[in-house]
Every structure is written in structure tokens, then in C-alpha cells.
Amino acid sequence: MSCHMSIKPIGIVLSVAGLVLVASGCGGPAQEGEAASGGGGGNLSLVAYSTPKEAYEELIPAFQKTPEGRGVSFDQSYGASGDQSRAVASGLPADIVALSLAPDVDKLVEPGLVAEDWADTPTDGFVTNSVVVFAVRKGNPKNIDAWEDIVEDGVEVITPNPFTSGGAKWNLMAAYGSQTAQGKSPEEALQFLHDVLANTPVQDKSAREALQTFAGGKGDVLLAYENEAITAQRAGIELDYVIPDQTILIQNPAAVVTESENPEKAQAFLDWLVTPEAQEIYASKGYRSVLPELVDEQTYPAPDELFTIDEFGGWSKVNDEFFDPEKGSVAEIERDLGVSTAG
């Protein structure tokens, strides 16, 4: 059975316009110079993708209360994951990168900005987990419970463009994997992707922009990170969400930058992010913990069939086969539908 989640908004209910303003701030150009107070422990620059900004607003002060974090100040920069990776490669100062996709960290290995063994940790380099869910209108009026429901006639899907959004790649691989998990052939799974995208009237640049589009009233179902759906509910957006029987485990990495001027404190912060204290803060923001014993199954029930990107050969293979702008299978689908594949 699919899991239906309806979490009551917490705190002051914000208007849709309010969420759009917050989302725009998180998902727009990198924001530099947001320093947390401190002194004596040096400064760290965190360069992150946009979604976990709210989590770091609590994580950083909590770290500063620890013996390792006392006196450490922070500059923070948030933006689209791929943009942030490219900015660091182009010289944006960073001590820690926290990105949406492992390939965005891997891109920093070749120029020597991140150590080759960055993923050799007890959590494989990941600091947060999530899953792809269906965000639906309050009460789920179109009874969207399974993947097959989103390709029905008259159902409008909202998901970003996979050639600009890392979140969209997770969404589409969840859709693809939902079919192969049910025994469909790769060809049938690709046809399913075609049907999903054919039902998508607009493909925004980022996951946050797609959420704004859905919050503004367009679409019947939004493909989204579970944590984004939870954050939207807590901000007062009228939506429910459904965890489909088959979905993908979203894994978000973080790493120390080799050119850090404060490498010991950078490593201390990275190590602290996978402690129970930090993982509970992430969980309060809608993320599934990377520490299995901390996952609250009441809030985060296990999907019937949960798969990872490794099921399809890992991101390197997936990016080549599905998302290469020239020869990828998704690029071919998008061109057929008249959608841009420009990054």
C-alpha cells in the first residue's frame, strides 16, 4: 500500500506568496557573506545547494555550541547544485561543499579541489537521505496513489527540467525505476518517462521553482523530494503527499575542499553533520537520517520497494545514458516534446 502523509503545519501559517519569497531566496543566485557570529575558531565557508538552507540555519548554531565548533564563524552560499559545483571549480572560496548529487562533488575531484576518497566514510560521503514522493492537492482529489496514475489523461504533472535541475534527475530515475521494479523492460520504462513528461505542461529550472508553480495552483501532482513536501506543509501550503510503493533513495553528499584554509575545523564540521544530534536536526527539517537507527518509521515509513541509483549503474552511467544533452535517452524524449535540453 502507498503511504499517505498529511503533516499539520507547524508554527505560524505562511501565505503562498510568503513561501514563494522564501523559496526564491533559497533557490536563486549564491548568497555570500551570511556569517554566523563567532570568533577565535576561524571562519568556514559552506557552499551548498538551495534546499537545505533552513536546516543549516539550525545546524550551524548547534555546531558552534560544541567544543569543536566554539568560536567558528561561517559564510554561507546557496544555489542550484550544479551551479554551486561550477562556482567552486571557478574559484568561489569554499571549505565545505554540500550538494544534491554525488557527481557534483566528483566534478571537483579532477581539479584537485576535493579528495578522491571523499566518499570513503561510514555513510559513503552522504549527510542526508530522502525519497521521491507525489505532492498532491489537499484531499488528493484525483486519487493519485501509484505511478500509473500520473500518466492518465487529464492529469497535469509538475517536475523541473532535468537539464537544469538535479532534483528532476532524481524524479525521472524514480519514475523509470518504478517501471523496471514492476518487471517492465527498459524500453517500456522509457516510454513511461515519455508519458510522464508529455503530461508535464511546464518544466521549471529548479525544484524550488517547480514547488512555487505547484503552490501557485498549477498541476495535479508535483514530483518532489519528501523533505520539500514536508517543508511546504509546514509553511502552510495546502497539499498532501503520497509515498509511492516504488521510489528511489535520494542521497545528498558533503565534502571538505582541499584548499580550505581551516581544514581541521572543516573536517570537524563535516564529521559533526553525521552525529545523532545533527541528524535529528536534519530530520526535523524533513530529511531521512543517514543513521538507520534514527529513522522514525512513523514519520518516514519504508516504501515497499526502495531502490538506489546504483540499480542503474550509478550516476556516471546514468548521466551518460539518460541525461547527455546530445545522445541521452531523456534528451531524445525532450526534443520529441519540444523541450529545451540546454543546461
Secondary structure, DSSP 8 states (H G I E B T S, - for coil): --EEE-----SS---HHHHHHHHHHHHSS------BS--SS-EEEEEEESTTHHHHHHHHHHHHTSTTTTT-EEEEEEE-HHHHHHHHHTT---SEEE-SSHHHHHTTTTTTSB-TTTT-STTTTEEEEEEEEEEEETT-TT---SGGGGGSTT--EE---TTT-HHHHHHHHHHHHHHHTTT--HHHHHHHHHHHHHT-S---SSHHHHHHHHHTT--SEEEEEHHHHHHHHHTT--EEEEE-SEEEEEEEEEEEBTT-SSHHHHHHHHHHTTSHHHHHHHHHTT-B-SSGGG--TTTS---SEEE-GGGGTHHHHHHHHTT-TTT-HHHHHHHHHT-----
